[in-house]
Amino acid sequence: VEKAEKSVRIMVACGSGIATSMHVVVTLKEKLAAAKLNVTIDSCSVNELLDRSTGYDIIVSTAQVSFDVKQVVFNAIPILTGIGEDELLADIIAKVLELSQA
Amino acid sequence: VNIFFQQMADAIAPISDFLTGLGIAVLVPIIIFIIAMVLGQTFRKSLIAALTFGAAFVGLNLMIGLLIGAVAPATTAMVEATGIQRDILDVGWPVAAGIAFSTTAGALVIVTSLLVNLVMLLTKTTRTVNVDIWNFWNHAFTASVVTLVSGSLLFGLFAACVHAALCLIIADWQAKKIQEFYGIPGISIPHGWAVTSVPIIIAVNWVVDRIPVIKDIQWDEGTIRQKWGALGNPIVLGFILGLSLGIFGGLLRDIPALLTLAVTVAAVMVLLPKVTGMFMESLTAVSEVAKKFFANKFKGRELYIGLDSAILIGHPTTVAAAIVMIPIVLLLSIILPGNRVLALGDLAALVYFVSMVPSLSKGNLFRSIICGIVIMTIVLYILTMFGSSLTYMAIDAGVELPEGATDMTALSAGNWITAIFFQIGRLFSGGA
Protein backbone atom coordinates (compact mmCIF):
# COMPACT_ATOMS: atom_id res chain seq x y z
CA VAL A 1 0.00 0.00 0.00
CA GLU A 2 1.30 3.39 -1.06
CA LYS A 3 1.53 5.89 1.77
CA ALA A 4 -0.14 9.29 1.19
CA GLU A 5 2.53 11.99 1.04
CA LYS A 6 0.76 15.25 0.31
CA SER A 7 -1.66 16.76 2.81
CA VAL A 8 -4.97 17.49 1.06
CA ARG A 9 -6.61 20.77 2.06
CA ILE A 10 -10.38 20.83 2.46
CA MET A 11 -12.47 23.98 2.93
CA VAL A 12 -15.89 23.41 4.46
CA ALA A 13 -18.44 26.17 3.82
CA CYS A 14 -21.89 26.92 5.14
CA GLY A 15 -24.13 29.94 5.58
CA SER A 16 -22.09 31.65 8.25
CA GLY A 17 -19.07 29.37 8.56
CA ILE A 18 -20.25 28.61 12.08
CA ALA A 19 -23.00 26.10 12.66
CA THR A 20 -23.58 23.45 10.03
CA SER A 21 -20.01 23.70 8.72
CA MET A 22 -18.78 22.94 12.25
CA HIS A 23 -20.84 19.77 12.25
CA VAL A 24 -19.43 18.78 8.85
CA VAL A 25 -15.85 19.55 9.97
CA VAL A 26 -16.25 17.39 13.09
CA THR A 27 -17.70 14.52 11.02
CA LEU A 28 -15.05 14.75 8.28
CA LYS A 29 -12.18 14.92 10.78
CA GLU A 30 -13.44 11.78 12.49
CA LYS A 31 -14.07 9.78 9.30
CA LEU A 32 -10.93 10.86 7.44
CA ALA A 33 -8.77 10.18 10.49
CA ALA A 34 -10.35 6.73 10.71
CA ALA A 35 -9.38 6.19 7.06
CA LYS A 36 -5.82 7.29 7.99
CA LEU A 37 -5.84 10.16 5.51
CA ASN A 38 -3.60 13.19 5.81
CA VAL A 39 -5.90 16.23 5.53
CA THR A 40 -6.18 19.81 6.73
CA ILE A 41 -9.75 21.00 7.24
CA ASP A 42 -10.87 24.62 7.67
CA SER A 43 -14.25 26.30 7.51
CA CYS A 44 -15.68 29.60 6.28
CA SER A 45 -18.93 31.14 5.12
CA VAL A 46 -20.08 30.52 1.56
CA ASN A 47 -19.76 34.27 0.86
CA GLU A 48 -16.08 34.18 1.81
CA LEU A 49 -15.33 31.21 -0.49
CA LEU A 50 -14.36 33.39 -3.43
CA ASP A 51 -11.61 35.07 -1.38
CA ARG A 52 -10.64 32.28 0.98
CA SER A 53 -10.64 29.07 -1.07
CA THR A 54 -7.24 29.74 -2.69
CA GLY A 55 -4.81 26.94 -1.84
CA TYR A 56 -7.54 24.42 -1.00
CA ASP A 57 -8.03 21.24 -3.02
CA ILE A 58 -11.63 20.35 -2.18
CA ILE A 59 -14.69 22.38 -1.20
CA VAL A 60 -17.44 20.78 0.85
CA SER A 61 -20.49 23.05 1.28
CA THR A 62 -23.88 22.80 2.95
CA ALA A 63 -25.10 25.85 1.03
CA GLN A 64 -25.34 26.18 -2.74
CA VAL A 65 -22.16 27.69 -4.24
CA SER A 66 -23.61 30.15 -6.77
CA PHE A 67 -20.37 31.24 -8.47
CA ASP A 68 -17.51 29.51 -10.30
CA VAL A 69 -14.71 27.98 -8.25
CA LYS A 70 -11.69 25.99 -9.46
CA GLN A 71 -12.03 23.14 -6.97
CA VAL A 72 -14.34 20.16 -6.95
CA VAL A 73 -17.40 21.00 -4.80
CA PHE A 74 -19.21 18.37 -2.72
CA ASN A 75 -22.73 19.07 -1.44
CA ALA A 76 -22.61 18.33 2.31
CA ILE A 77 -26.32 18.10 3.04
CA PRO A 78 -26.20 14.25 3.30
CA ILE A 79 -23.88 14.67 6.31
CA LEU A 80 -26.56 16.77 8.00
CA THR A 81 -29.51 14.51 7.20
CA GLY A 82 -27.73 11.16 7.35
CA ILE A 83 -29.43 10.21 4.04
CA GLY A 84 -26.71 9.21 1.56
CA GLU A 85 -24.01 10.10 4.09
CA ASP A 86 -21.96 6.93 3.61
CA GLU A 87 -21.91 7.34 -0.20
CA LEU A 88 -20.83 10.98 0.11
CA LEU A 89 -18.06 10.13 2.59
CA ALA A 90 -16.86 7.36 0.26
CA ASP A 91 -16.74 9.85 -2.64
CA ILE A 92 -14.80 12.38 -0.58
CA ILE A 93 -12.35 9.73 0.63
CA ALA A 94 -11.80 8.57 -2.96
CA LYS A 95 -11.12 12.16 -4.07
CA VAL A 96 -8.70 12.74 -1.18
CA LEU A 97 -6.81 9.54 -2.05
CA GLU A 98 -6.63 10.56 -5.70
CA LEU A 99 -5.30 14.04 -4.86
CA SER A 100 -2.84 12.89 -2.20
CA GLN A 101 -1.17 10.48 -4.58
CA ALA A 102 -1.13 12.86 -7.52
CA VAL B 1 -54.00 30.88 34.71
CA ASN B 2 -51.96 33.69 36.25
CA ILE B 3 -52.43 32.23 39.75
CA PHE B 4 -51.41 28.79 38.51
CA PHE B 5 -48.18 30.16 37.03
CA GLN B 6 -47.57 32.21 40.16
CA GLN B 7 -47.86 29.11 42.39
CA MET B 8 -45.62 27.09 40.10
CA ALA B 9 -43.14 29.96 40.02
CA ASP B 10 -43.11 30.19 43.82
CA ALA B 11 -42.52 26.44 44.10
CA ILE B 12 -39.62 26.54 41.66
CA ALA B 13 -38.06 29.75 43.02
CA PRO B 14 -35.63 28.17 45.56
CA ILE B 15 -34.29 25.82 42.88
CA SER B 16 -33.79 28.58 40.34
CA ASP B 17 -32.18 30.80 43.01
CA PHE B 18 -29.65 28.06 43.74
CA LEU B 19 -28.93 27.52 40.04
CA THR B 20 -28.49 31.22 39.37
CA GLY B 21 -26.23 31.47 42.43
CA LEU B 22 -23.78 29.01 40.86
CA GLY B 23 -22.78 31.53 38.23
CA ILE B 24 -23.31 31.07 34.53
CA ALA B 25 -19.75 30.14 33.62
CA VAL B 26 -20.13 27.07 35.88
CA LEU B 27 -23.82 26.36 35.58
CA VAL B 28 -24.25 26.17 31.81
CA PRO B 29 -21.29 23.82 31.23
CA ILE B 30 -22.72 21.54 33.96
CA ILE B 31 -26.11 21.54 32.22
CA ILE B 32 -24.47 20.75 28.85
CA PHE B 33 -22.45 17.94 30.45
CA ILE B 34 -25.55 16.39 32.06
CA ILE B 35 -27.67 16.63 28.89
CA ALA B 36 -24.92 15.04 26.76
CA MET B 37 -24.34 12.21 29.27
CA VAL B 38 -28.09 11.51 29.70
CA LEU B 39 -28.52 11.28 25.92
CA GLY B 40 -25.73 8.70 25.83
CA GLN B 41 -22.69 10.72 24.79
CA THR B 42 -19.29 9.45 25.98
CA PHE B 43 -17.77 10.92 29.17
CA ARG B 44 -14.81 12.34 27.24
CA LYS B 45 -16.91 14.12 24.59
CA SER B 46 -19.39 15.39 27.20
CA LEU B 47 -16.57 16.86 29.29
CA ILE B 48 -14.90 18.51 26.30
CA ALA B 49 -18.27 19.90 25.18
CA ALA B 50 -18.89 21.41 28.62
CA LEU B 51 -15.42 22.96 28.82
CA THR B 52 -15.65 24.27 25.24
CA PHE B 53 -18.87 26.03 26.18
CA GLY B 54 -17.18 27.66 29.16
CA ALA B 55 -14.24 28.75 26.98
CA ALA B 56 -16.62 30.13 24.35
CA PHE B 57 -18.29 32.22 27.03
CA VAL B 58 -14.96 33.71 28.07
CA GLY B 59 -14.19 34.48 24.41
CA LEU B 60 -17.59 36.08 23.88
CA ASN B 61 -16.98 38.31 26.89
CA LEU B 62 -13.74 39.59 25.33
CA MET B 63 -15.37 40.17 21.93
CA ILE B 64 -18.30 42.16 23.32
CA GLY B 65 -15.89 44.36 25.25
CA LEU B 66 -13.83 44.97 22.11
CA LEU B 67 -16.80 45.78 19.87
CA ILE B 68 -18.73 47.97 22.29
CA GLY B 69 -15.53 49.68 23.44
CA ALA B 70 -14.52 50.57 19.88
CA VAL B 71 -17.91 51.54 18.51
CA ALA B 72 -19.53 53.31 21.47
CA PRO B 73 -17.53 56.57 21.21
CA ALA B 74 -18.29 56.79 17.47
CA THR B 75 -22.03 56.24 17.92
CA THR B 76 -22.16 58.75 20.79
CA ALA B 77 -20.33 61.29 18.61
CA MET B 78 -22.69 60.53 15.72
CA VAL B 79 -25.71 61.22 17.92
CA GLU B 80 -24.15 64.53 19.03
CA ALA B 81 -23.20 65.53 15.47
CA THR B 82 -26.42 64.56 13.68
CA GLY B 83 -29.03 64.44 16.44
CA ILE B 84 -30.09 60.94 15.31
CA GLN B 85 -30.96 59.08 18.52
CA ARG B 86 -30.05 55.43 17.90
CA ASP B 87 -29.00 54.23 21.35
CA ILE B 88 -29.30 50.46 20.86
CA LEU B 89 -26.49 48.89 18.83
CA ASP B 90 -27.12 45.78 16.72
CA VAL B 91 -24.19 43.58 17.77
CA GLY B 92 -25.21 40.70 15.51
CA TRP B 93 -26.60 37.22 16.08
CA PRO B 94 -23.36 35.58 17.23
CA VAL B 95 -23.51 37.72 20.39
CA ALA B 96 -27.25 37.23 20.90
CA ALA B 97 -26.95 33.45 20.48
CA GLY B 98 -24.05 33.21 22.92
CA ILE B 99 -25.84 35.28 25.55
CA ALA B 100 -29.17 33.50 25.01
CA PHE B 101 -27.59 30.11 25.78
CA SER B 102 -25.69 31.59 28.72
CA THR B 103 -28.69 32.39 30.92
CA THR B 104 -30.25 29.75 33.20
CA ALA B 105 -33.48 29.76 31.18
CA GLY B 106 -31.58 29.62 27.90
CA ALA B 107 -29.45 26.62 28.89
CA LEU B 108 -32.52 24.69 30.08
CA VAL B 109 -34.12 25.29 26.68
CA ILE B 110 -31.79 22.66 25.18
CA VAL B 111 -33.78 20.15 27.27
CA THR B 112 -37.26 21.63 26.82
CA SER B 113 -37.01 22.06 23.03
CA LEU B 114 -35.87 18.44 22.62
CA LEU B 115 -38.76 17.36 24.86
CA VAL B 116 -41.29 19.37 22.84
CA ASN B 117 -40.02 17.64 19.70
CA LEU B 118 -40.16 14.20 21.33
CA VAL B 119 -43.72 14.72 22.61
CA MET B 120 -44.92 16.04 19.24
CA LEU B 121 -43.35 13.07 17.42
CA LEU B 122 -44.94 10.62 19.86
CA THR B 123 -48.35 12.27 19.44
CA LYS B 124 -47.80 12.47 15.67
CA THR B 125 -48.38 16.23 15.68
CA THR B 126 -45.17 16.77 13.69
CA ARG B 127 -43.06 14.91 11.15
CA THR B 128 -39.96 17.02 11.73
CA VAL B 129 -37.01 15.80 13.78
CA ASN B 130 -35.17 18.96 14.82
CA VAL B 131 -31.65 18.18 15.98
CA ASP B 132 -30.40 21.56 14.81
CA ILE B 133 -29.50 22.29 18.46
CA TRP B 134 -27.46 25.46 17.75
CA ASN B 135 -30.56 27.15 16.38
CA PHE B 136 -32.35 26.48 19.66
CA TRP B 137 -30.70 29.82 20.44
CA ASN B 138 -33.85 31.47 19.10
CA HIS B 139 -35.95 29.55 21.65
CA ALA B 140 -33.27 30.25 24.25
CA PHE B 141 -33.56 33.97 23.48
CA THR B 142 -37.34 33.78 23.90
CA ALA B 143 -36.90 31.98 27.22
CA SER B 144 -34.29 34.46 28.44
CA VAL B 145 -36.08 37.65 27.45
CA VAL B 146 -39.50 36.47 28.67
CA THR B 147 -37.98 35.32 31.99
CA LEU B 148 -36.31 38.71 32.29
CA VAL B 149 -39.45 40.73 31.63
CA SER B 150 -41.95 38.52 33.51
CA GLY B 151 -39.65 37.57 36.39
CA SER B 152 -40.79 33.95 35.99
CA LEU B 153 -38.42 31.24 34.78
CA LEU B 154 -41.35 28.91 34.28
CA PHE B 155 -43.24 31.31 32.03
CA GLY B 156 -40.03 31.93 30.08
CA LEU B 157 -39.61 28.20 29.48
CA PHE B 158 -43.29 27.89 28.55
CA ALA B 159 -42.87 30.64 25.93
CA ALA B 160 -39.81 28.82 24.54
CA CYS B 161 -41.82 25.58 24.30
CA VAL B 162 -44.54 27.32 22.28
CA HIS B 163 -41.84 28.86 20.07
CA ALA B 164 -40.31 25.39 19.54
CA ALA B 165 -43.71 23.87 18.73
CA LEU B 166 -44.57 26.62 16.23
CA CYS B 167 -41.20 26.05 14.52
CA LEU B 168 -42.08 22.38 13.97
CA ILE B 169 -45.61 23.15 12.76
CA ILE B 170 -44.52 25.82 10.26
CA ALA B 171 -41.60 23.61 9.14
CA ASP B 172 -44.01 20.74 8.38
CA TRP B 173 -46.33 23.10 6.50
CA GLN B 174 -43.54 24.44 4.27
CA ALA B 175 -41.57 21.18 3.93
CA LYS B 176 -42.84 19.97 0.53
CA LYS B 177 -42.45 23.41 -1.04
CA ILE B 178 -38.85 23.72 0.20
CA GLN B 179 -37.97 20.15 -0.83
CA GLU B 180 -39.27 20.68 -4.38
CA PHE B 181 -37.85 24.17 -4.88
CA TYR B 182 -34.33 23.32 -3.65
CA GLY B 183 -34.38 19.66 -4.74
CA ILE B 184 -33.42 18.33 -1.31
CA PRO B 185 -35.72 15.45 -0.31
CA GLY B 186 -36.63 14.57 3.27
CA ILE B 187 -35.88 17.87 4.97
CA SER B 188 -37.69 20.79 6.58
CA ILE B 189 -36.56 24.11 8.05
CA PRO B 190 -37.69 24.52 11.68
CA HIS B 191 -35.31 27.46 12.21
CA GLY B 192 -36.50 29.70 15.05
CA TRP B 193 -36.31 32.95 13.09
CA ALA B 194 -36.92 31.71 9.52
CA VAL B 195 -40.33 30.18 10.36
CA THR B 196 -41.57 33.53 11.66
CA SER B 197 -40.90 35.13 8.27
CA VAL B 198 -43.23 32.73 6.42
CA PRO B 199 -46.57 34.45 7.27
CA ILE B 200 -45.04 37.87 6.55
CA ILE B 201 -43.78 36.75 3.12
CA ILE B 202 -47.16 35.21 2.26
CA ALA B 203 -48.92 38.46 3.25
CA VAL B 204 -46.54 40.63 1.20
CA ASN B 205 -46.94 38.38 -1.84
CA TRP B 206 -50.73 38.49 -1.46
CA VAL B 207 -50.67 42.29 -1.56
CA VAL B 208 -48.10 42.57 -4.39
CA ASP B 209 -50.05 40.07 -6.53
CA ARG B 210 -52.99 42.50 -6.46
CA ILE B 211 -51.09 45.56 -7.72
CA PRO B 212 -51.00 45.83 -11.53
CA VAL B 213 -47.57 46.34 -13.21
CA ILE B 214 -45.70 45.91 -9.86
CA LYS B 215 -46.77 42.27 -9.68
CA ASP B 216 -44.95 41.51 -12.95
CA ILE B 217 -41.59 43.08 -12.05
CA GLN B 218 -38.60 40.75 -12.42
CA TRP B 219 -35.01 41.81 -11.71
CA ASP B 220 -31.80 40.16 -12.83
CA GLU B 221 -29.51 39.21 -10.00
CA GLY B 222 -26.42 38.07 -11.92
CA THR B 223 -24.83 41.51 -12.28
CA ILE B 224 -25.32 42.35 -8.60
CA ARG B 225 -23.57 39.20 -7.43
CA GLN B 226 -20.64 39.69 -9.78
CA LYS B 227 -20.08 43.40 -9.10
CA TRP B 228 -20.87 43.67 -5.40
CA GLY B 229 -20.16 40.15 -4.18
CA ALA B 230 -17.20 41.33 -2.06
CA LEU B 231 -19.65 43.17 0.23
CA GLY B 232 -20.91 39.77 1.30
CA ASN B 233 -17.51 39.05 2.82
CA PRO B 234 -17.77 40.00 6.53
CA ILE B 235 -14.26 41.45 6.74
CA VAL B 236 -14.90 43.86 3.83
CA LEU B 237 -18.36 44.76 5.12
CA GLY B 238 -17.01 45.33 8.63
CA PHE B 239 -14.32 47.67 7.32
CA ILE B 240 -16.81 49.69 5.26
CA LEU B 241 -19.30 49.91 8.14
CA GLY B 242 -16.59 50.95 10.59
CA LEU B 243 -15.48 53.60 8.11
CA SER B 244 -19.03 54.97 7.63
CA LEU B 245 -19.68 54.96 11.35
CA GLY B 246 -16.43 56.84 11.96
CA ILE B 247 -17.18 59.43 9.29
CA PHE B 248 -20.66 60.10 10.72
CA GLY B 249 -19.05 60.20 14.16
CA GLY B 250 -16.83 63.08 13.03
CA LEU B 251 -13.57 61.10 12.87
CA LEU B 252 -12.63 62.52 9.44
CA ARG B 253 -10.36 65.01 11.20
CA ASP B 254 -8.53 62.11 12.89
CA ILE B 255 -7.62 59.66 10.11
CA PRO B 256 -5.58 57.21 12.26
CA ALA B 257 -8.49 56.87 14.72
CA LEU B 258 -10.92 56.46 11.81
CA LEU B 259 -8.88 53.65 10.23
CA THR B 260 -8.36 51.98 13.62
CA LEU B 261 -12.12 51.94 14.16
CA ALA B 262 -12.69 50.49 10.67
CA VAL B 263 -10.11 47.73 11.19
CA THR B 264 -11.49 46.96 14.66
CA VAL B 265 -15.04 46.54 13.36
CA ALA B 266 -13.69 44.37 10.51
CA ALA B 267 -11.77 42.29 13.08
CA VAL B 268 -14.85 41.79 15.26
CA MET B 269 -16.93 40.75 12.23
CA VAL B 270 -14.40 37.97 11.54
CA LEU B 271 -13.54 36.99 15.13
CA LEU B 272 -17.05 36.92 16.60
CA PRO B 273 -18.26 34.05 14.40
CA LYS B 274 -15.16 32.07 15.41
CA VAL B 275 -16.03 32.48 19.09
CA THR B 276 -19.68 31.61 18.44
CA GLY B 277 -18.40 28.60 16.50
CA MET B 278 -17.10 27.27 19.82
CA PHE B 279 -20.62 27.35 21.30
CA MET B 280 -21.77 25.42 18.26
CA GLU B 281 -18.88 22.96 18.49
CA SER B 282 -19.85 22.30 22.10
CA LEU B 283 -23.46 21.63 21.12
CA THR B 284 -22.39 19.18 18.39
CA ALA B 285 -21.83 16.63 21.18
CA VAL B 286 -25.53 16.98 22.06
CA SER B 287 -26.94 17.04 18.52
CA GLU B 288 -24.88 13.98 17.53
CA VAL B 289 -26.49 11.77 20.19
CA ALA B 290 -29.93 13.39 19.81
CA LYS B 291 -29.86 12.47 16.09
CA LYS B 292 -29.08 8.83 16.93
CA PHE B 293 -31.74 8.75 19.66
CA PHE B 294 -34.51 10.03 17.36
CA ALA B 295 -33.38 7.78 14.48
CA ASN B 296 -33.64 4.65 16.65
CA LYS B 297 -36.85 5.68 18.39
CA PHE B 298 -38.81 6.46 15.23
CA LYS B 299 -37.35 3.92 12.84
CA GLY B 300 -39.60 3.22 9.83
CA ARG B 301 -41.65 6.42 10.02
CA GLU B 302 -41.42 8.95 7.19
CA LEU B 303 -39.89 11.93 8.96
CA TYR B 304 -38.33 15.21 7.86
CA ILE B 305 -34.86 16.08 9.11
CA GLY B 306 -34.99 19.63 10.43
CA LEU B 307 -32.12 21.75 9.11
CA ASP B 308 -30.73 25.25 9.53
CA SER B 309 -31.99 27.89 7.07
CA ALA B 310 -28.26 28.24 6.27
CA ILE B 311 -28.62 25.46 3.68
CA LEU B 312 -30.95 27.76 1.68
CA ILE B 313 -28.87 30.93 1.64
CA GLY B 314 -26.65 30.00 -1.31
CA HIS B 315 -29.58 30.56 -3.68
CA PRO B 316 -28.52 33.24 -6.23
CA THR B 317 -31.62 35.39 -5.56
CA THR B 318 -30.97 35.35 -1.82
CA VAL B 319 -27.28 36.20 -2.21
CA ALA B 320 -28.13 39.17 -4.46
CA ALA B 321 -31.02 40.38 -2.27
CA ALA B 322 -28.82 40.38 0.84
CA ILE B 323 -26.23 42.58 -0.88
CA VAL B 324 -28.83 45.11 -2.10
CA MET B 325 -30.36 45.18 1.37
CA ILE B 326 -27.20 46.18 3.26
CA PRO B 327 -27.57 49.92 2.47
CA ILE B 328 -31.38 49.69 2.57
CA VAL B 329 -31.45 48.26 6.11
CA LEU B 330 -28.83 50.73 7.33
CA LEU B 331 -30.96 53.54 5.89
CA LEU B 332 -34.17 52.08 7.38
CA SER B 333 -32.55 51.97 10.80
CA ILE B 334 -31.63 55.65 10.48
CA ILE B 335 -34.87 57.05 9.00
CA LEU B 336 -37.67 54.98 10.60
CA PRO B 337 -39.39 57.29 13.11
CA GLY B 338 -39.37 55.99 16.70
CA ASN B 339 -36.78 53.31 15.95
CA ARG B 340 -33.91 53.18 18.48
CA VAL B 341 -31.79 50.44 16.85
CA LEU B 342 -28.66 51.15 14.78
CA ALA B 343 -28.13 48.24 12.36
CA LEU B 344 -24.53 46.98 12.29
CA GLY B 345 -23.56 43.40 13.18
CA ASP B 346 -26.36 41.53 11.44
CA LEU B 347 -25.89 43.49 8.21
CA ALA B 348 -23.42 40.65 7.54
CA ALA B 349 -26.24 38.12 8.04
CA LEU B 350 -29.02 39.60 5.89
CA VAL B 351 -29.11 36.44 3.75
CA TYR B 352 -30.92 34.69 6.60
CA PHE B 353 -33.70 37.28 6.70
CA VAL B 354 -34.76 36.59 3.10
CA SER B 355 -33.86 32.89 2.98
CA MET B 356 -37.51 31.77 2.92
CA VAL B 357 -38.62 34.15 0.13
CA PRO B 358 -37.46 32.29 -3.05
CA SER B 359 -39.47 29.12 -2.40
CA LEU B 360 -42.58 31.25 -1.78
CA SER B 361 -41.98 33.69 -4.69
CA LYS B 362 -40.48 31.47 -7.43
CA GLY B 363 -37.00 32.95 -6.94
CA ASN B 364 -37.90 36.52 -7.83
CA LEU B 365 -35.27 39.10 -6.71
CA PHE B 366 -37.74 42.00 -6.67
CA ARG B 367 -40.03 40.09 -4.29
CA SER B 368 -37.06 39.18 -2.08
CA ILE B 369 -36.18 42.85 -1.69
CA ILE B 370 -39.77 44.00 -1.07
CA CYS B 371 -40.31 41.22 1.49
CA GLY B 372 -36.93 42.07 3.02
CA ILE B 373 -37.91 45.72 3.52
CA VAL B 374 -41.21 44.79 5.22
CA ILE B 375 -39.50 42.13 7.36
CA MET B 376 -36.68 44.41 8.50
CA THR B 377 -39.10 47.24 9.36
CA ILE B 378 -41.03 44.84 11.60
CA VAL B 379 -37.76 43.53 13.08
CA LEU B 380 -36.53 47.05 13.96
CA TYR B 381 -39.77 47.98 15.75
CA ILE B 382 -39.87 44.66 17.65
CA LEU B 383 -36.29 45.24 18.80
CA THR B 384 -37.11 48.81 19.84
CA MET B 385 -39.84 47.25 22.01
CA PHE B 386 -37.32 44.78 23.53
CA GLY B 387 -35.18 47.83 24.37
CA SER B 388 -32.26 47.08 26.69
CA SER B 389 -33.26 43.42 27.24
CA LEU B 390 -30.16 41.89 25.65
CA THR B 391 -27.92 44.17 27.70
CA TYR B 392 -29.63 43.04 30.93
CA MET B 393 -29.42 39.40 29.83
CA ALA B 394 -25.69 39.87 29.24
CA ILE B 395 -25.23 41.45 32.68
CA ASP B 396 -27.23 38.60 34.27
CA ALA B 397 -25.02 36.12 32.46
CA GLY B 398 -21.95 37.83 33.91
CA VAL B 399 -20.62 39.62 30.82
CA GLU B 400 -18.45 42.60 31.77
CA LEU B 401 -19.53 45.64 29.80
CA PRO B 402 -17.23 48.63 29.40
CA GLU B 403 -18.00 51.88 31.20
CA GLY B 404 -20.64 54.00 29.43
CA ALA B 405 -21.52 51.17 27.02
CA THR B 406 -24.44 51.59 24.61
CA ASP B 407 -27.27 49.06 24.85
CA MET B 408 -27.08 46.02 22.63
CA THR B 409 -29.50 44.03 20.52
CA ALA B 410 -29.36 41.79 17.43
CA LEU B 411 -31.58 41.96 14.34
CA SER B 412 -31.81 38.16 14.28
CA ALA B 413 -33.58 38.19 17.66
CA GLY B 414 -36.51 40.22 16.28
CA ASN B 415 -39.41 37.88 15.63
CA TRP B 416 -43.12 38.11 16.40
CA ILE B 417 -43.33 34.93 18.50
CA THR B 418 -40.85 36.29 21.02
CA ALA B 419 -42.55 39.71 20.80
CA ILE B 420 -45.99 38.31 21.69
CA PHE B 421 -44.64 36.53 24.77
CA PHE B 422 -42.59 39.59 25.71
CA GLN B 423 -45.81 41.64 25.82
CA ILE B 424 -47.72 38.95 27.76
CA GLY B 425 -44.82 38.67 30.19
CA ARG B 426 -44.80 42.44 30.64
CA LEU B 427 -48.55 42.51 31.47
CA PHE B 428 -48.15 39.62 33.86
CA SER B 429 -45.37 41.36 35.80
CA GLY B 430 -47.51 44.50 36.13
CA GLY B 431 -46.10 46.41 33.18
CA ALA B 432 -42.59 46.80 34.59
Interface residues (C-beta under 8 A of the other chain):
Chain A: C14 G15 S16 G17 I18 A19 T20 M22 H23 V26 S43 S45 V46 N47 E48 L50 D51 S61 T62 A63 Q64 V65 S66 F67 I77 L80 T81 G82 I83
Chain B: P94 D132 W134 N135 Y182 I184 P185 G186 I187 R225 G229 A230 G232 N233 P234 I235 P273 T276 G277 M280 E281 T284 S287 K291 A295 I305 L307 D308 S309 A310 I311 L312 I313 G314 H315 P316 V319 A349 V351 Y352
